[in-house]
Amino acid sequence: MKIKNLNEYHLDDIVKFNENLNSRLWGDNESLIPEVRNVLLQIAEDFQEFIGINGYEIDDITISGSNAGYTYTPQSDIDLHLVIDMSKSNQSEVYRELFDAKKYQYNDLHDYKIGPHDIEVYVQDKEQEHISQGIYSILNDEWISVPTKRKIDIDDMSVSAKFEDIKGRIKQAIKSENLKNMDVLATKIGNMRKSGLSETGEFGPENLTFKILRNTGWLEKLKIARNDAKDKRLSIQEQEDKNKKRKNLNDFIKFCKNWLDLDSVPTIKIVNDKKWSIENGTFGQYNTNKNLMTINGAGRHPVDIMRTIAHELVHHAQNQVQELPNNAGKTGSYWENDANATAGQIMRDYIDANPEAFSDNLSEASGYIAKNKKEAKDPRYSHGLTVDIKPGEIQRQAAKLGLTTDAKGVPPLIREKSK
């Protein structure tokens, strides 16, 4: 079957020469429209920062492909290239693979367009031969290779065979819902186009097959399926992480209950709202009237959340022995200092007993010590998890209340409950 007889596309849509360059990009003098040039330079700068190639000297920033020539269609991408000198690195192959991976990630994260045309960004080695109708230096605002119209000879049988083969593979990969299979296929298609351009040029079977796959929507279908598979995998992982964190929290609450010798624990409500802590001036609250603990978990490491739970449960234990006064939660009060100190001891004992529960980056815990008196009065810091309690502070606070402490400095308020 010949390519021109296939119903899914028309050959003229792929290789038709337009009379003029794309007016969305090019002015009457066949130079890039200034506004377009500025947008492309900004994207190139953002891409450079994203992939971390600041250690390399940018040789040029170029635009190439159909939109730098006369064969553009509404589906044609704008190929934006950062041209760098990789010869200075003795690991150039490693960096090429890294840049390719970052390129795919960047293009997936961003949906830049000019008119109907997607902007695709690439890293190109200065020494790599680049095949294109035209190549324009955005950096220097001038043509490197001026595009021309010429008669072309197309191997339509080869294009037809390649298209049918890859279309079938895409169907099979999508049906499998296997992300690895789809990623491998996407890489193969990209490599096919790249090698085809270098060997048979822009109108060779490989590049034309790629264009037809894109124009007929098959590349988009593969992209959507890959993203869906990624989302599904991340959702499963996220749910597994949530289940693990929930189990760890439940285990920790049971540990606190036993450590504090509590008959029962209050209702514990976890909220995920960063504004909550700002509005309430704390990471956790204990409402004795409602027997309710509210803990904010938004953007916090599990260790921090546990520390706050332990802190509030100590207040609960205190309240079981003696009804807490209204100022019990005030920074520097006896009850607050006692809750901080006891929660720290609970955390140490729990970590010693359950090291596996903290295998995921214990160092991420966000405890903080205020640097000055101003910060110490700021709710964001005064209610932080790491509180600088000076030696003997608990004994001093207990003495103010007429209470005595044992040899270890433990007051009678919760001593009987924690034996």
Legacy VTK file of the C-alpha trace (Angstrom):
# vtk DataFile Version 3.0
C-alpha trace
ASCII
DATASET POLYDATA
POINTS 419 float
0.000 0.000 0.000
1.339 3.432 -0.894
1.385 6.301 1.538
-0.872 8.475 -0.618
-3.585 5.811 -0.480
-3.775 5.683 3.313
-6.955 7.222 4.699
-5.439 8.519 7.926
-3.450 11.302 6.346
-2.619 13.050 3.107
0.910 13.283 1.809
0.382 16.932 0.865
-0.255 17.780 4.507
3.197 16.494 5.419
5.485 17.805 2.661
3.569 20.669 1.097
5.710 23.769 0.505
4.025 26.995 1.584
4.589 30.182 -0.384
5.944 32.083 2.626
7.446 31.440 6.030
5.048 31.075 8.976
3.636 34.580 9.550
3.097 33.823 13.249
6.873 33.712 13.674
8.475 35.636 10.837
8.183 39.270 9.772
8.224 40.693 6.250
12.030 40.859 6.313
12.163 37.100 7.106
13.552 37.774 10.577
11.900 36.555 13.774
9.191 38.865 15.055
10.784 40.663 18.085
8.044 39.578 20.499
8.463 35.953 19.400
12.235 36.170 19.747
11.942 37.543 23.293
9.552 34.757 24.321
11.870 32.076 22.905
14.886 33.597 24.662
13.011 33.582 27.982
12.022 29.928 27.538
15.612 29.047 26.613
16.887 30.768 29.768
14.338 28.947 31.924
15.225 25.616 30.272
18.932 26.261 30.831
18.330 26.832 34.531
16.052 23.758 34.783
18.562 21.302 33.334
21.530 22.870 35.105
23.959 23.512 32.256
25.369 26.699 33.727
28.802 25.070 33.713
28.710 24.938 29.930
29.125 27.875 27.633
26.039 28.455 25.473
27.329 28.583 21.913
23.965 29.538 20.393
20.196 29.326 20.727
18.507 28.306 17.512
15.173 27.495 15.933
14.962 24.838 13.231
12.622 22.286 11.665
9.532 22.941 9.580
8.846 26.286 11.258
12.252 27.480 10.094
11.297 26.534 6.536
8.392 26.306 4.139
6.864 22.907 5.035
5.219 23.930 8.300
1.698 22.765 9.150
-0.599 23.647 12.083
0.803 20.561 13.844
4.468 21.506 13.371
6.482 22.050 16.543
8.808 24.963 17.101
12.159 23.252 17.702
14.157 25.374 20.149
17.787 24.270 20.589
20.356 25.236 23.203
23.661 24.635 21.423
26.517 23.897 23.847
30.088 22.661 23.623
30.252 19.215 25.224
33.789 18.495 24.044
35.180 19.974 27.262
33.591 17.177 29.259
35.163 13.703 29.246
31.719 12.340 30.129
29.819 13.870 27.228
27.797 10.707 26.557
26.628 10.606 30.158
25.603 14.244 29.969
23.756 13.715 26.694
21.610 11.044 28.339
21.035 13.289 31.361
20.055 16.237 29.170
17.681 14.064 27.150
15.961 12.863 30.322
15.661 16.420 31.640
14.395 17.580 28.248
11.533 15.057 28.307
10.681 16.097 31.866
10.716 19.805 31.007
8.552 19.369 27.905
6.080 17.286 29.928
5.878 19.932 32.652
5.337 22.881 30.316
2.846 23.520 27.560
4.415 26.456 25.768
2.814 27.444 22.475
2.939 30.180 19.886
-0.380 30.034 18.129
-1.152 26.346 17.541
2.522 25.371 17.576
4.035 23.536 20.561
7.506 24.654 21.600
9.861 21.704 22.073
13.225 22.414 23.699
16.423 20.447 23.112
20.090 20.400 24.096
22.304 20.134 21.019
26.017 19.422 21.034
27.910 22.066 19.075
29.765 19.333 17.173
26.606 17.415 16.296
25.435 17.766 12.704
21.952 19.252 12.571
19.771 18.579 9.519
17.021 21.087 8.818
15.508 23.119 5.964
16.582 26.254 7.771
18.408 27.139 10.995
18.023 30.546 12.611
20.176 31.933 15.429
17.846 33.484 17.976
20.859 34.650 19.965
22.344 36.572 17.038
19.014 37.245 15.277
20.210 35.971 11.902
19.965 32.967 9.581
22.628 30.274 9.863
21.111 28.226 7.055
18.585 29.948 4.791
15.628 27.684 3.829
14.835 26.984 0.172
12.065 25.299 -1.783
13.151 22.272 -3.734
11.720 19.227 -5.447
11.701 16.155 -3.231
11.650 12.436 -3.919
9.781 10.470 -1.257
10.043 6.729 -0.629
6.339 6.423 0.156
6.392 2.613 0.510
9.050 2.816 3.209
7.173 5.580 5.020
3.937 3.604 4.848
5.553 0.462 6.278
7.253 2.341 9.110
4.071 4.217 9.988
1.931 1.062 10.178
4.588 -0.725 12.231
5.008 2.028 14.823
1.266 2.744 14.973
0.746 -0.924 15.853
3.420 -0.734 18.532
1.832 2.370 20.015
-1.573 0.635 20.146
-0.009 -2.372 21.867
1.953 -0.234 24.363
-1.112 1.832 25.283
-3.196 -1.307 25.723
-0.575 -2.781 28.069
-0.780 0.281 30.383
2.862 -0.508 31.187
4.776 2.725 31.726
8.160 1.140 31.097
7.026 -0.264 27.733
5.629 3.125 26.704
8.768 4.962 27.782
10.958 2.557 25.822
8.798 2.992 22.719
8.823 6.805 23.000
12.627 6.705 23.221
12.832 4.428 20.164
10.631 6.767 18.146
12.795 9.736 19.130
15.986 7.853 18.239
14.453 6.767 14.916
13.794 10.357 13.977
17.229 11.524 15.106
19.135 8.834 13.203
16.895 9.283 10.166
17.589 12.991 9.989
21.331 12.396 10.025
21.209 9.580 7.448
18.368 10.390 5.028
17.572 14.013 5.821
14.377 15.899 6.591
12.358 14.170 3.877
13.644 10.699 4.642
11.268 7.897 5.709
12.094 8.173 9.413
11.398 11.881 9.798
8.293 11.740 7.609
7.001 8.784 9.629
7.488 10.812 12.786
5.595 13.765 11.285
2.699 11.546 10.182
2.506 9.924 13.630
2.328 13.391 15.121
-0.163 14.786 12.606
-2.505 11.830 12.981
-2.477 12.097 16.776
-0.691 8.848 17.604
2.200 10.546 19.384
-0.290 12.540 21.443
-2.171 9.348 22.342
1.094 7.782 23.506
1.964 10.895 25.516
-1.444 10.933 27.229
-1.210 7.214 28.026
2.273 7.693 29.507
1.099 10.575 31.674
-1.923 8.568 32.834
0.350 5.658 33.746
2.684 8.008 35.632
-0.241 9.537 37.517
-1.560 6.080 38.375
1.828 4.932 39.610
2.291 8.094 41.669
-1.239 7.781 43.051
-0.568 4.203 44.132
2.743 5.226 45.696
1.113 8.218 47.361
-1.636 6.027 48.799
0.937 3.517 50.034
2.857 6.346 51.676
-0.328 7.669 53.293
-1.195 4.208 54.612
2.315 3.796 56.017
2.207 7.222 57.689
-1.263 6.531 59.081
-0.115 3.198 60.523
2.989 4.812 62.013
0.877 7.535 63.621
-1.572 4.989 65.052
1.314 2.927 66.426
2.859 6.043 67.897
-0.387 7.086 69.591
-0.649 3.626 71.179
2.966 3.972 72.339
2.196 7.362 73.915
-0.910 5.945 75.597
1.132 3.182 77.215
4.087 5.449 78.027
1.819 7.961 79.777
-0.337 5.177 81.268
-3.497 6.758 79.889
-6.851 5.014 80.219
-7.919 6.531 76.910
-6.809 9.114 74.368
-8.891 12.041 73.131
-10.208 12.241 69.590
-7.261 13.220 67.362
-8.027 15.228 64.225
-5.288 15.778 61.628
-5.792 18.840 59.427
-3.756 19.669 56.321
-3.961 23.422 56.057
-0.866 25.651 56.324
-3.057 28.646 57.178
-4.404 26.828 60.243
-1.132 27.195 62.168
-0.864 30.876 61.257
-4.437 31.547 62.356
-4.122 29.548 65.594
-0.482 30.292 66.398
0.388 26.639 66.964
0.898 23.267 65.298
-1.457 21.533 67.717
-4.323 22.246 70.128
-5.937 20.293 72.959
-9.533 21.215 73.771
-10.256 19.777 77.211
-13.987 20.559 77.007
-14.452 18.637 73.764
-11.736 16.072 74.562
-10.362 16.877 71.096
-6.804 17.247 69.813
-6.268 19.064 66.506
-2.895 18.588 64.822
-1.742 20.362 61.666
0.131 18.058 59.300
0.450 20.365 56.268
3.969 20.322 54.845
5.441 18.699 57.951
7.667 15.696 58.407
6.005 12.734 60.225
8.501 13.099 63.081
7.311 16.676 63.643
3.681 15.579 63.633
4.441 12.848 66.163
6.260 15.306 68.404
3.204 17.575 68.413
0.902 14.631 69.172
3.146 13.612 72.067
3.171 17.199 73.330
-0.636 17.462 73.334
-1.051 14.012 74.867
1.168 15.123 77.747
-1.253 18.005 78.260
-4.036 15.416 78.242
-2.162 13.413 80.893
-1.666 16.565 82.942
-5.375 17.294 82.732
-6.210 13.811 84.027
-4.253 14.523 87.201
-5.222 18.140 87.664
-7.502 20.329 85.562
-5.375 22.533 83.346
-5.627 26.298 83.828
-6.375 28.563 80.869
-2.752 29.645 80.539
-1.348 26.097 80.494
-0.329 26.401 76.840
1.478 29.705 77.265
5.128 29.638 76.224
7.345 29.315 79.303
4.593 28.072 81.590
5.260 25.059 83.783
2.758 22.903 81.889
4.160 23.906 78.506
7.764 23.290 79.515
6.773 19.964 81.029
4.954 18.969 77.819
7.992 19.915 75.710
10.436 18.003 77.898
8.252 14.912 78.288
7.400 14.824 74.573
11.134 14.879 73.816
11.670 11.896 76.115
8.751 10.022 74.507
10.220 10.666 71.065
13.654 9.372 72.077
12.169 6.220 73.573
9.927 5.616 70.567
12.742 6.098 68.054
14.955 3.717 70.056
12.177 1.123 70.041
11.064 1.649 66.429
14.043 2.738 64.283
12.439 1.215 61.161
9.589 3.710 61.380
12.064 6.520 60.742
14.073 5.087 57.872
12.863 7.863 55.540
14.996 10.931 56.147
14.848 11.661 59.853
16.962 14.713 59.084
14.012 16.362 57.385
12.317 17.050 60.727
11.834 20.780 61.001
12.414 21.535 64.650
13.607 25.104 65.189
15.195 27.090 68.005
14.350 30.789 68.081
17.404 32.991 67.504
16.296 35.961 69.576
13.543 37.229 71.927
11.559 38.668 69.012
11.408 35.272 67.314
10.634 33.574 70.631
7.445 35.634 70.872
6.483 34.968 67.254
3.859 32.138 67.136
5.631 30.607 64.144
8.671 29.970 66.361
7.352 29.970 69.919
5.247 26.930 69.049
8.065 25.265 67.100
8.911 21.704 67.898
12.435 22.248 69.116
12.330 24.414 72.228
15.467 25.517 74.021
14.750 24.509 77.641
17.599 25.453 79.934
18.856 22.979 82.569
16.770 23.109 85.749
13.947 25.051 84.092
11.288 22.477 85.019
12.434 22.446 88.640
12.311 26.264 88.753
8.800 26.338 87.300
7.646 23.613 89.698
9.048 25.557 92.675
6.938 28.559 91.668
3.872 26.354 92.070
5.018 24.978 95.391
5.680 21.562 93.870
8.672 19.335 94.557
10.512 17.207 92.017
12.288 13.903 92.407
16.009 13.309 91.891
15.500 13.206 88.137
13.637 16.490 88.121
10.253 14.927 87.388
7.345 16.779 89.063
4.406 14.990 90.687
1.960 16.207 88.007
2.538 13.265 85.702
5.078 11.238 87.687
2.494 8.783 88.942
1.069 8.348 85.419
4.375 7.573 83.754
5.781 4.920 86.097
LINES 1 420
419 0 1 2 3 4 5 6 7 8 9 10 11 12 13 14 15 16 17 18 19 20 21 22 23 24 25 26 27 28 29 30 31 32 33 34 35 36 37 38 39 40 41 42 43 44 45 46 47 48 49 50 51 52 53 54 55 56 57 58 59 60 61 62 63 64 65 66 67 68 69 70 71 72 73 74 75 76 77 78 79 80 81 82 83 84 85 86 87 88 89 90 91 92 93 94 95 96 97 98 99 100 101 102 103 104 105 106 107 108 109 110 111 112 113 114 115 116 117 118 119 120 121 122 123 124 125 126 127 128 129 130 131 132 133 134 135 136 137 138 139 140 141 142 143 144 145 146 147 148 149 150 151 152 153 154 155 156 157 158 159 160 161 162 163 164 165 166 167 168 169 170 171 172 173 174 175 176 177 178 179 180 181 182 183 184 185 186 187 188 189 190 191 192 193 194 195 196 197 198 199 200 201 202 203 204 205 206 207 208 209 210 211 212 213 214 215 216 217 218 219 220 221 222 223 224 225 226 227 228 229 230 231 232 233 234 235 236 237 238 239 240 241 242 243 244 245 246 247 248 249 250 251 252 253 254 255 256 257 258 259 260 261 262 263 264 265 266 267 268 269 270 271 272 273 274 275 276 277 278 279 280 281 282 283 284 285 286 287 288 289 290 291 292 293 294 295 296 297 298 299 300 301 302 303 304 305 306 307 308 309 310 311 312 313 314 315 316 317 318 319 320 321 322 323 324 325 326 327 328 329 330 331 332 333 334 335 336 337 338 339 340 341 342 343 344 345 346 347 348 349 350 351 352 353 354 355 356 357 358 359 360 361 362 363 364 365 366 367 368 369 370 371 372 373 374 375 376 377 378 379 380 381 382 383 384 385 386 387 388 389 390 391 392 393 394 395 396 397 398 399 400 401 402 403 404 405 406 407 408 409 410 411 412 413 414 415 416 417 418
